[in-house]
Amino acid sequence: MTKDERFLIELYRFSAQSVDPEKIVNPTQVAKNLGYKVLLLKDVLKGLRQANLIKIYGPEEIIITERGSEVARSLLSG
């Protein structure tokens, strides 16, 4: 599993647990859980954004898109 896929799955879990109705997540918290450094986080976010799997609203605010959720569920299921 790639680092991008691991991040997407962890983001999916974070957003599922979020009490925020918009499911906004701090990417730094997700990266911290996975042990990712800041530079790696920037690269991962760039790739996921270009693939339209996440939307970035600011340095501490991202959400997973519907497509990102579908990909995460398919990765979790097999």
C-alpha positions in Angstrom: 0.0 0.0 0.0 1.4 3.4 -0.9 1.8 6.3 1.5 -1.0 8.2 -0.4 -3.3 5.3 0.1 -2.5 5.0 3.8 -3.1 8.7 4.2 -6.5 8.5 2.4 -7.6 5.6 4.5 -6.6 7.4 7.7 -8.3 10.6 6.5 -11.5 8.6 5.8 -11.4 7.2 9.4 -10.9 10.7 10.8 -13.7 12.2 8.8 -16.1 9.3 9.8 -15.4 10.1 13.5 -15.7 13.9 13.0 -18.5 15.7 14.8 -18.2 18.6 12.3 -21.0 18.3 9.8 -18.6 19.4 7.0 -16.1 16.7 8.0 -13.2 19.1 8.0 -10.0 17.5 9.2 -6.6 18.8 10.1 -4.1 17.0 7.8 -1.3 17.5 10.3 -3.1 15.3 12.8 -3.6 12.5 10.2 0.1 12.7 9.2 1.1 12.6 12.9 -0.9 9.4 13.3 1.0 7.8 10.4 4.4 9.2 11.4 4.7 11.4 8.2 7.0 14.4 8.1 5.9 17.8 6.9 7.6 17.4 3.4 6.0 14.0 2.8 2.6 15.4 3.9 2.8 18.2 1.4 3.6 15.7 -1.4 0.8 13.4 -0.4 -1.7 16.3 -0.2 -0.6 17.6 -3.6 -1.2 14.2 -5.2 -4.5 13.5 -3.6 -5.7 17.0 -4.5 -4.7 16.5 -8.2 -6.6 13.2 -8.2 -9.7 15.0 -6.8 -9.7 12.8 -3.8 -9.5 15.7 -1.3 -10.3 19.4 -1.2 -8.0 21.8 0.6 -9.5 24.8 2.3 -6.4 26.0 4.2 -3.2 24.7 5.8 -5.2 23.1 8.6 -8.5 22.3 6.8 -9.1 19.5 4.3 -12.1 17.3 3.5 -12.3 14.0 1.7 -14.4 14.1 -1.5 -17.1 11.6 -2.3 -14.7 10.0 -4.8 -12.0 9.9 -2.1 -14.4 8.1 0.2 -15.2 5.6 -2.5 -11.5 4.9 -3.1 -10.9 4.6 0.6 -13.7 2.1 1.1 -12.5 0.0 -1.8 -9.0 0.0 -0.4 -10.4 -1.1 3.0 -12.5 -3.9 1.5 -9.7 -5.5 -0.3 
